[in-house]
Amino acid sequence: MDNLEGLLEMYQNSGTTRDILNGLQKEGASRLLLSGMTGALECFVLTAVFKEHHVPHVFIAEDKEEAAYIQNTIDQFIPNQTVLFFPDSFKHPGSFEEIDINNVLIRTEAINKIYTAYNKKDLLITYPEALFEKVIDPTHLDKQKITIKKEEDLDQETLLEFLIEYGFERTDFVYEPGQFSIRGGIIDIFSFGNEWPYRVELFDEEVESIRLFNPNTQLSLKNIERVSIIPNISNRFGQEHKISLFEVFNKETVLWIKDVNHLVEKLAICENKARSFAEHIKNSDDEKLKTLLDERAFILPDTIISEFESRNI
């Protein structure tokens, strides 16, 4: 780890990183072209710039597999920062017949963390198919969640009612999303869409600590100051409650696009597939498919590209 930290520090102090930072700080929307970004170099450069540049950053990879690799790599580079992964909602990117509920929840959890300033600044990794769908407007989601903060009082009865009302199951020990357990002053909650469960420890009614932990080993992974618990949002929101991902981020957000031409092509393919899917549904008697399309709320490629214009890229 010392060698990795030393290498990251070298990138932070490098002339290339300074050039990028200077380019991003110019008046108006900057357009920077980075060449020679082979292997894991893009992860080092993105991490170095992110650590020095105190605004949100969004990296758009070429596909889901690459996005997951980059998210996992950078997550190891920045241990005190939650690097958000933003997938599409389906079992297979660009195929709209089957929704992956876990992906829907991961998307929602990411939006919730951005909106609530869970991190002081955000770093989100995604790919074209995920941008093609709108997200739940966090102002609507905000009305249907409960926030737990360190050193504030927490009423266990109110929390218990909330968790049961919003689809959580009480168990002796949590091991999958949607479960919670209460043992004296220790409350374990595995929130929908979260990778790890939370452990909340109380002293009387005051929240003494909040930690992420591994349910298999019971070992703590990270201490946190607050957590927002979201309900099982499946089938709770329609098109009228959804917006573009970039409406959640502020105008200072920096976009990292692996390949602009590839992004545009992928979005065009998504549009064509969505139109074909819609035509199939129109000629179908399957009400579930019709409801599915209504809830998805896709964004036209031209609209997505137009949202880039005022941002640093």
C-alpha positions in Angstrom: 0.0 0.0 0.0 2.9 2.4 0.7 4.2 1.9 -2.9 0.7 2.6 -4.3 0.3 5.7 -2.2 3.7 6.9 -3.3 2.8 6.3 -6.9 -0.5 8.1 -6.6 1.3 11.0 -5.0 3.7 11.2 -7.9 0.7 11.5 -10.3 -0.9 14.2 -8.1 2.3 16.2 -8.3 3.0 15.6 -11.9 3.1 18.3 -14.6 0.4 16.5 -16.6 -2.0 16.6 -13.7 -1.2 20.4 -13.2 -1.9 20.9 -17.0 -5.3 19.2 -16.6 -6.2 21.2 -13.5 -5.2 24.4 -15.2 -7.4 23.5 -18.2 -10.4 22.8 -16.0 -10.1 26.1 -14.2 -10.3 28.3 -17.3 -13.5 30.4 -17.8 -16.2 28.6 -19.8 -16.6 24.9 -20.6 -13.2 23.2 -21.1 -12.5 20.5 -23.7 -9.4 18.5 -22.9 -8.1 15.6 -25.1 -5.9 13.1 -23.2 -3.8 10.8 -25.3 -1.7 7.8 -24.4 -4.1 6.6 -21.7 -3.4 2.9 -21.9 -4.0 0.1 -19.3 -4.7 1.4 -15.8 -3.2 4.8 -16.5 -6.7 6.4 -16.8 -7.4 5.3 -13.3 -4.2 6.9 -11.9 -4.8 10.2 -13.8 -8.5 10.4 -12.8 -7.7 9.7 -9.2 -4.9 12.3 -9.1 -7.1 15.0 -10.7 -10.1 14.1 -8.5 -8.0 14.4 -5.3 -6.9 17.9 -6.3 -10.1 19.2 -7.9 -12.9 19.7 -5.5 -16.0 19.1 -7.7 -17.9 16.0 -8.8 -16.5 13.8 -11.6 -18.3 11.4 -13.8 -16.4 8.8 -15.9 -18.3 7.3 -18.9 -16.7 4.0 -19.8 -17.3 2.1 -23.1 -19.3 -0.7 -21.5 -20.5 -2.2 -18.3 -17.5 -4.5 -17.8 -15.0 -1.7 -18.2 -17.0 0.6 -15.9 -17.0 -2.1 -13.2 -13.2 -2.6 -13.5 -12.5 1.2 -13.3 -14.9 1.6 -10.3 -13.3 -1.3 -8.4 -9.7 -0.1 -9.2 -10.3 3.5 -8.1 -12.2 2.4 -5.0 -8.9 0.8 -3.9 -7.0 4.0 -4.7 -9.3 6.2 -2.5 -10.1 4.2 0.6 -11.9 7.1 2.4 -14.2 7.8 -0.6 -17.2 5.9 -1.9 -16.7 5.5 -5.6 -20.3 5.2 -7.0 -21.2 2.7 -9.7 -24.2 3.6 -11.9 -25.5 0.6 -14.0 -28.5 0.3 -16.3 -31.7 -1.3 -15.0 -31.6 -4.5 -17.0 -30.1 -7.9 -16.8 -28.4 -7.3 -20.2 -27.5 -3.7 -21.2 -29.5 -2.6 -24.2 -32.1 -5.4 -23.8 -35.3 -4.1 -22.3 -37.3 -7.2 -21.6 -36.0 -8.1 -18.1 -35.3 -5.7 -15.3 -32.6 -6.4 -12.8 -34.0 -5.2 -9.5 -30.6 -5.0 -7.8 -29.4 -2.7 -10.6 -32.4 -0.5 -10.1 -31.6 -0.2 -6.4 -27.9 0.5 -7.0 -28.9 3.3 -9.4 -31.2 4.8 -6.8 -28.7 4.4 -4.0 -26.1 6.3 -6.1 -28.6 9.2 -6.8 -29.5 9.3 -3.1 -25.9 9.7 -2.1 -25.3 12.4 -4.6 -28.4 14.4 -3.5 -27.6 14.1 0.2 -24.0 15.0 -0.2 -23.0 11.6 1.3 -19.5 12.4 0.0 -18.1 15.9 0.2 -17.7 15.5 -3.6 -18.8 12.7 -5.9 -17.0 10.3 -8.2 -19.4 8.2 -10.3 -18.5 5.5 -13.0 -21.0 4.6 -15.6 -21.5 3.6 -19.3 -23.7 4.6 -22.3 -26.7 2.3 -21.7 -27.0 3.5 -18.1 -27.2 7.2 -19.3 -30.1 6.3 -21.7 -32.5 5.9 -18.8 -33.8 8.6 -16.5 -33.4 8.3 -12.8 -35.8 8.9 -9.9 -35.9 12.6 -9.0 -34.2 12.7 -5.6 -36.6 15.3 -4.3 -39.3 12.6 -4.5 -37.1 10.0 -3.0 -36.2 12.3 -0.2 -39.7 12.1 1.1 -39.5 8.3 1.4 -36.4 7.6 3.4 -35.0 7.9 6.9 -31.6 9.4 7.8 -29.5 8.3 10.7 -26.7 10.6 12.0 -24.0 10.0 14.5 -24.5 11.8 17.8 -28.2 12.3 17.2 -31.1 10.5 18.9 -32.8 7.6 17.2 -36.1 6.2 18.2 -36.0 2.4 17.7 -39.8 2.0 17.5 -40.1 4.6 14.7 -37.2 3.0 12.8 -38.8 -0.4 13.2 -42.1 0.8 11.8 -40.4 2.5 8.9 -38.3 -0.6 8.0 -41.3 -2.9 8.0 -43.6 -0.5 6.1 -41.0 -0.2 3.3 -40.4 -3.8 2.7 -37.5 -4.8 5.1 -37.5 -8.2 6.7 -36.5 -8.7 10.4 -34.0 -11.5 10.9 -31.5 -12.6 13.6 -28.5 -11.7 11.4 -28.5 -9.8 8.1 -26.9 -11.3 5.0 -28.7 -9.8 2.0 -30.3 -6.5 1.0 -33.7 -5.8 2.5 -33.0 -7.3 6.0 -32.5 -5.8 9.4 -31.8 -7.1 12.9 -32.0 -5.4 16.4 -30.0 -6.8 19.3 -30.2 -4.5 22.2 -28.4 -1.3 21.2 -27.0 -2.7 18.0 -29.1 -2.3 14.8 -27.9 -3.9 11.6 -29.6 -2.8 8.3 -28.8 -4.1 4.9 -30.2 -1.3 2.7 -31.7 -2.0 -0.7 -29.0 -1.5 -3.4 -26.1 -1.3 -1.0 -23.0 -3.5 -1.3 -22.5 -3.8 2.5 -24.9 -3.6 5.5 -24.7 -0.8 8.1 -24.2 -1.4 11.9 -25.7 1.3 14.1 -24.6 1.3 17.7 -26.7 3.2 20.3 -25.8 4.6 23.7 -29.3 4.9 25.2 -31.1 6.7 22.3 -28.0 8.4 20.9 -26.2 7.1 17.8 -22.7 6.3 19.1 -21.3 4.9 15.8 -22.3 3.9 12.2 -20.1 1.4 10.3 -20.2 -0.6 7.2 -19.4 -4.2 7.9 -18.9 -7.6 6.2 -21.8 -9.9 7.2 -19.7 -13.0 6.7 -16.8 -12.0 9.0 -18.6 -9.4 11.1 -15.6 -7.2 10.7 -16.0 -3.4 10.2 -15.1 -2.0 6.9 -15.5 1.8 7.3 -16.8 4.3 9.8 -19.3 6.8 8.5 -21.1 9.9 10.0 -24.6 9.4 8.6 -26.6 7.0 6.4 -29.9 7.4 4.5 -32.0 4.2 4.3 -34.1 4.0 1.2 -37.2 1.8 0.7 -37.6 -0.9 -1.9 -38.4 1.5 -4.7 -39.5 -1.1 -7.3 -42.8 0.0 -8.9 -43.1 3.2 -6.7 -42.2 5.8 -9.3 -43.4 6.5 -12.9 -42.1 8.7 -15.6 -43.4 11.9 -13.9 -40.9 11.2 -11.0 -37.9 10.8 -13.2 -35.2 13.1 -14.6 -31.8 12.9 -16.4 -28.7 11.8 -14.3 -27.1 15.2 -15.2 -29.9 17.1 -13.5 -28.8 15.7 -10.2 -25.2 16.9 -10.6 -24.2 20.5 -10.4 -22.9 22.5 -13.4 -19.3 22.3 -12.2 -19.2 18.5 -12.7 -16.4 17.2 -14.9 -17.2 14.5 -17.5 -14.6 12.0 -18.5 -15.6 10.3 -21.7 -13.5 7.3 -22.8 -14.6 7.6 -26.5 -17.0 10.2 -27.7 -17.8 8.6 -31.0 -18.4 5.2 -29.3 -20.7 6.9 -26.8 -22.8 8.5 -29.5 -23.0 5.2 -31.4 -24.1 3.3 -28.3 -26.8 5.8 -27.5 -28.1 5.6 -31.1 -28.3 1.8 -30.8 -30.2 2.2 -27.5 -32.7 4.5 -29.2 -33.3 2.1 -32.1 -33.7 -0.8 -29.8 -36.1 1.2 -27.6 -38.2 2.1 -30.6 -38.4 -1.5 -31.7 -39.3 -2.6 -28.2 -42.0 0.0 -28.0 -43.5 -1.2 -31.4 -43.4 -4.7 -30.1 -45.3 -3.7 -27.0 -47.9 -1.7 -28.9 -48.8 -4.9 -30.8 -48.8 -7.0 -27.7 -51.5 -7.9 -25.2 -48.9 -8.2 -22.4 -49.9 -5.4 -19.9 -46.7 -6.1 -17.9 -44.5 -5.1 -20.8 -46.6 -2.0 -21.4 -46.2 -1.0 -17.8 -42.4 -1.7 -18.0 -41.9 0.7 -20.9 -44.0 3.4 -19.2 -41.8 3.2 -16.1 -38.4 3.2 -17.9 -38.5 6.9 -19.2 -35.7 6.9 -21.7 -33.7 9.9 -22.9 -33.1 10.7 -26.5 -29.3 10.8 -27.5 -29.5 14.4 -28.7 -30.8 15.5 -25.3 -28.0 13.6 -23.5 -25.3 15.2 -25.7 -26.8 18.7 -25.3 -26.5 18.3 -21.5 -22.7 18.0 -22.0 -22.3 21.4 -23.7 -22.1 23.5 -20.5 -19.8 21.1 -18.7 -16.0 20.5 -18.6 -15.1 17.4 -20.5 
